[in-house]
Amino acid sequence: MKLINKHIEKDGSGHVTVCPEDDEDMWHLYNLIQEGDRVRAPAIRRIQNVSTTGTVDSRRIRLHLTLAVARVTWSPSAAPGADSGAANGAAGAAPAASATVEVSGRVAEENQHVKLGAFHTLDIEANKNVRIEKDAGGWDSVALARVEESCVPGRGAEVAAIVCGEGTAIFCLLSEHMTVVLQRLEVPVPRKISNQSSAHEKGLARFYQNLYTSFLRHVPYSSPSLRAIVIASPGWVRDAVFDFIMAEASRTSNKALLTARNKFIKVHVNSPHVHSLVEALKSPEIASQMKETKFAREGLMLDKFFKMLASDEMRAWYGPDHVALAADRGAIGTLLISDELFRSSDAATRKKFVGIVEDVKQKGGEVLIFSSMHESGQQLNQLTGIAAILTFPLDVEVVEAEEREAREEEERRKAEEGEAVEAS
């Protein structure tokens, strides 16, 4: 995403103008734009003019509108359906589609074609400038960090993954904040019968050829930003897929693909489904190579949290109230929090979670903001969206009892001060 300009006041008010370029940038905008903000972007509006003779002239014009945001809607890229190779063995091409962000609200600045206060919906477009204006406190540390992170040059997909089984394959691209399913491939493979294996072998050959065609179409194997190409499967399928890809690259003299050979990593997973990517990313083969990437660290840390929850539950806390208590005591070593919590329409709720993040950072803890567009983020959302690994054990019941005693003591003190004022 390109940063066009930015002006933020000390009180957290101000505006930022950016230019989104891809689906991940749209995801950033969806997380940045909140109810109550003002957003200015290009729009298309139908205008009707009535002549003196009563003739109605209707036309569509492009203009810039500023809306007071009432609702923000995110639509991910259309996931392609399963491609069948039953008819002719050709892998179907996935339709080109992009994620969209729709911003709805009332027009906040006068325009010669649109009345002030009229309701409108802006479809945010790629490569078109978008200005986001927030009131005091709106540009908090989390929002500003997202702007800074999204505008780092040279971003792109860091990992391509093929999660496959016998006759099935799912092609994915993983960037820092998104897991995009590019294509689902299904080719019928007859069961192998000892005395009639030719149908089985023909089905496999058709599957491998379709998979290779889809691989060339979807995987940017020559991209400098792509660190790894993961082939994950149960059983032996991953080895056969890799061997076929390399054999075809040699046969067709595809030098770029042959050069990318060292990017391939074969990983065992228990099932050929997208959710197995979490399992694949925390495998030792990938962890050593991907340790610097955001999503790999998130997967490893979430795995560490679940293991600690099973073995040492006093150092693994989750839930907004419990994590807030741990933060107050400076006990959090690593905070795991979902970006979904910052999209709350309630300003007080967002402020609460931003406060926890800032408190943990100030006390030297690590903060990992999980994207709910990754499998690991979805797992964290199922666990209230917030969790913490503590640097020292704390008993939840003891801490809650101490909090109750502190509140009761404070209420007694206030009551005594009130009685003293009345007596005087």
Long-range contacts (C-beta under 8 A, 24 or more apart in sequence): 1-25, 1-28, 1-150, 1-151, 2-151, 3-147, 3-151, 4-129, 6-147, 8-139, 8-144, 9-136, 11-136, 11-137, 12-134, 12-136, 12-137, 12-138, 12-139, 12-140, 13-134, 13-135, 13-136, 13-137, 13-138, 13-139, 14-133, 14-134, 14-139, 15-131, 15-132, 15-133, 15-134, 16-131, 16-132, 16-139, 16-147, 17-129, 17-130, 17-131, 17-132, 18-129, 18-130, 18-132, 18-147, 18-150, 18-151, 19-127, 19-128, 19-129, 19-130, 20-124, 20-126, 20-127, 20-128, 20-130, 21-126, 21-127, 22-98, 22-126, 23-76, 23-77, 23-98, 23-99, 23-178, 23-180, 24-150, 24-155, 24-175, 24-176, 24-177, 24-178, 25-126, 25-150, 26-74, 26-98, 26-99, 26-100, 26-101, 26-124, 26-126, 27-74, 27-99, 27-177, 27-178, 27-371, 27-373, 28-146, 28-147, 28-150, 28-177, 29-101, 29-124, 29-130, 29-132, 30-72, 30-74, 30-101, 30-343, 31-146, 31-339, 31-342, 31-343, 32-132, 32-143, 32-146, 32-147, 33-69, 33-72, 33-101, 33-103, 33-132, 34-69, 34-72, 34-134, 34-138, 34-343, 34-345, 34-350, 35-69, 35-70, 35-71, 35-72, 35-345, 36-68, 36-69, 36-135, 36-138, 36-347, 37-68, 37-69, 37-132, 37-133, 37-134, 37-138, 38-66, 38-67, 38-68, 38-69, 38-108, 38-132, 38-133, 38-134, 39-66, 39-67, 39-69, 39-103, 39-105, 39-122, 39-130, 39-131, 39-132, 39-133, 40-64, 40-65, 40-66, 40-67, 40-109, 40-130, 40-131, 40-133, 41-65, 41-103, 41-122, 41-124, 41-125, 41-128, 41-129, 41-130, 41-131, 42-125, 42-128, 42-129, 43-120, 43-122, 43-123, 45-113, 45-114, 45-120, 47-113, 61-113, 63-111, 63-113, 63-114, 64-111, 65-107, 65-109, 65-111, 65-114, 65-120, 65-122, 66-107, 66-108, 66-109, 66-131, 67-103, 67-104, 67-105, 67-106, 67-107, 67-108, 67-120, 67-122, 68-105, 68-106, 68-108, 69-103, 69-104, 69-105, 70-104, 70-105, 70-106, 71-103, 71-104, 71-105, 72-101, 72-102, 72-103, 72-104, 73-101, 73-102, 73-103, 73-104, 74-99, 74-100, 74-101, 75-99, 75-100, 75-101, 75-102, 76-180, 76-373, 77-180, 79-181, 79-184, 80-181, 80-182, 80-183, 80-184, 81-184, 82-184, 82-185, 82-186, 83-183, 83-184, 83-185, 83-186, 83-210, 83-214, 84-186, 84-187, 84-188, 85-185, 85-186, 85-187, 85-188, 85-206, 85-207, 85-210, 86-187, 86-188, 89-187, 89-206, 89-209, 89-210, 90-210, 90-213, 91-183, 91-185, 91-210, 91-211, 91-213, 91-214, 91-217, 93-217, 94-182, 94-183, 94-217, 94-218, 98-126, 100-124, 137-347, 137-351, 140-350, 140-351, 140-354, 141-354, 141-357, 141-358, 142-342, 142-353, 142-354, 142-357, 142-369, 143-342, 149-176, 154-225, 155-225, 156-220, 156-223, 156-225, 156-226, 157-220, 157-223, 157-225, 157-226, 158-225, 158-226, 158-227, 158-228, 158-290, 158-293, 158-295, 159-226, 159-227, 159-228, 159-229, 159-230, 159-281, 159-290, 159-293, 159-295, 160-218, 160-219, 160-220, 160-221, 160-226, 160-228, 160-229, 160-230, 161-229, 161-230, 161-231, 161-232, 161-277, 161-280, 162-211, 162-215, 162-219, 162-229, 162-230, 162-231, 162-232, 162-241, 163-232, 163-233, 163-269, 163-272, 163-273, 163-274, 163-276, 163-277, 163-280, 164-211, 164-231, 164-232, 164-233, 164-237, 164-238, 164-241, 164-272, 165-233, 165-234, 165-237, 165-271, 165-272, 166-204, 166-207, 166-235, 166-237, 167-203, 167-204, 167-207, 168-272, 169-207, 169-211, 169-214, 169-241, 169-272, 170-272, 170-273, 170-274, 171-214, 171-215, 171-218, 171-219, 172-274, 172-277, 173-218, 173-219, 173-220, 174-277, 174-295, 174-374, 176-293, 176-294, 176-295, 176-371, 177-294, 177-371, 177-373, 177-374, 178-371, 178-373, 178-374, 179-274, 179-277, 179-373, 179-374, 179-375, 181-274, 182-218, 183-214, 183-217, 183-218, 185-210, 185-211, 185-214, 204-240, 208-240, 208-241, 208-244, 211-241, 211-244, 212-244, 212-245, 212-248, 215-245, 216-257, 221-256, 221-257, 221-260, 221-263, 222-256, 222-257, 222-259, 222-260, 226-263, 227-263, 227-289, 227-290, 227-293, 228-263, 228-264, 228-265, 228-286, 228-289, 228-290, 229-260, 229-263, 229-264, 229-265, 230-264, 230-265, 230-267, 230-280, 230-281, 230-286, 231-264, 231-265, 231-266, 231-267, 232-266, 232-267, 232-268, 232-269, 232-276, 232-277, 232-279, 232-280, 233-268, 233-269, 233-272, 234-268, 234-269, 234-270, 234-271, 234-272, 237-272, 238-266, 238-267, 238-268, 239-266, 242-266, 265-289, 274-375, 275-375, 277-375, 278-302, 278-375, 278-376, 278-379, 281-376, 295-371, 295-374, 295-376, 297-368, 298-336, 298-368, 298-370, 298-374, 298-376, 298-377, 299-376, 301-334, 301-336, 301-368, 301-389, 302-336, 302-370, 302-376, 302-379, 302-380, 304-389, 305-336, 305-387, 305-389, 308-389, 312-393, 314-390, 314-393, 314-394, 314-395, 314-396, 315-389, 315-390, 315-391, 315-392, 315-393, 315-394, 316-387, 316-388, 316-389, 316-390, 317-387, 317-388, 317-390, 317-394, 317-396, 318-383, 318-384, 318-386, 318-387, 318-388, 319-384, 319-386, 320-352, 320-353, 320-384, 320-386, 322-396, 323-356, 323-386, 323-387, 323-388, 324-352, 324-356, 325-396, 325-399, 325-400, 325-403, 326-388, 326-390, 326-394, 326-399, 327-356, 327-359, 327-360, 327-363, 327-388, 328-359, 329-394, 329-399, 330-363, 331-388, 331-390, 331-391, 331-392, 331-394, 332-360, 332-363, 332-365, 332-388, 332-389, 332-390, 332-391, 333-365, 333-366, 333-388, 333-389, 333-390, 333-391, 334-365, 334-366, 334-367, 334-368, 334-388, 334-389, 335-360, 335-365, 335-366, 335-367, 335-368, 335-386, 335-387, 335-388, 336-368, 336-370, 336-380, 336-386, 336-387, 336-388, 336-389, 337-367, 337-368, 337-369, 337-370, 337-380, 337-385, 337-386, 337-387, 338-369, 338-370, 338-372, 338-377, 338-380, 338-381, 338-385, 338-386, 339-369, 339-370, 339-371, 339-372, 339-377, 340-372, 340-377, 340-381, 340-385, 341-385, 341-386, 342-369, 353-386, 356-386, 365-391
